[in-house]
Amino acid sequence: MWIEINDENHWKELRSKNVGGSDIGSLFGCGYLTEFELWHQKNGTLAPEDFGGNERVLCGTLFESAIAEMVRRRGFLVEETKHYVTCDDTPGMACTPDRIIRMNGTEEKRFQHPSFAGIGTDKPGLLQIKNTDYFEFKKWEDGEPPMKYQLQLQHELACTGYSWGALGIFVGGNRLELFPYLQHERAIGKIKFAVTEFWQSIEEGREPRITEGDDYSAATKVYPLFDMAIDLSGDNEIPMLCEEVRDASAIRLAAEKREKAAKAQILQKLGGASGAVCGPIFIENKTILRKAYEVAESSYQRLSIKGA
């Protein structure tokens, strides 16, 4: 179902009730959020992060129209859409398409594959727009976009019912890469199953197990402090987790000590110089001015381990 978006608040309300295209990677271990974070956001026990002041996100939003225009100049018909699209056969699954795209005699090499031969202006597809830097682009395995991008496109194809789409990726601020994909039935089947299982787990109160360090901040918000100690003597996993914390802390402290020792030796060799060249390596040594500022009173949660 295609729902016209009234305003940003309406869009946020719709998103809160569905797993969207940018969410789906979290259910496959490659998302912008961990599965734990996504679960609690959709459950209403963790407030979504506000990216309003994030410069990287802002740049992506501002560049979207320009990237769409670049795609149009490559020989495609590109249409803007202000709709939120829900998946007809999978409740709780939806997306916000960036643009609708149609073939129009493009000579793009990747679109010359025989599987795209029958696609004309009468068969619309989806254009998912991304913005990335050159160094991230160089890390892509086999030159293919990250799995979270591909999953997002397949998720949106499932919601709209379109048979094809493309990732339009702006690289390093001066290069457009287009990657076409047909609807992948097996991938879509796994996506729908994962979304159904996700909402079932929320209904049954089965939160995901925490496995990533990125979940620490979210956990301090999901589990607020209360002034009482509890007995976990019967939990066989607690001693192992406490030992892991201690081991990781010791490794971190030892690494920091090695880092400082190495830096001190470099300073000794510089002898006060502001920089040095050693083959392809350039070392910079400068004074950083830290402006005075007043820190407002605040509080934070700290977990510490004592005893045997």
Buried (B, 14 or more C-beta within 10 A) or exposed (E): EEBEBEEEEEBEEBBEEBBBBBBBBBBBEBBBBBBBBBBBBBBEBBEBEEEEEEEEEEEBEEBBEEBBEBBBEBEBBBEEBEBBBBBEEBEBBBBBBBBBBBBEEBEBEEBEEEEBEEBEEEEBBBBBBBBBEEEEBEEBEEEEBBBBBBBBBBBBBBBBEBBBBBBBBBBEEEEEBBBBBBBBEEBBEBBBEBBBEBBEBBEEEEBBEBEEEEBEEBBBEBEEEEEEEEEEEEEEEEEEEBEEEEEEEEEEEEEEEEEEEEEEEEEEEEEEEEEBEEEEEEBEEEEEEEEEEEEEEEEEEEEEEEEE
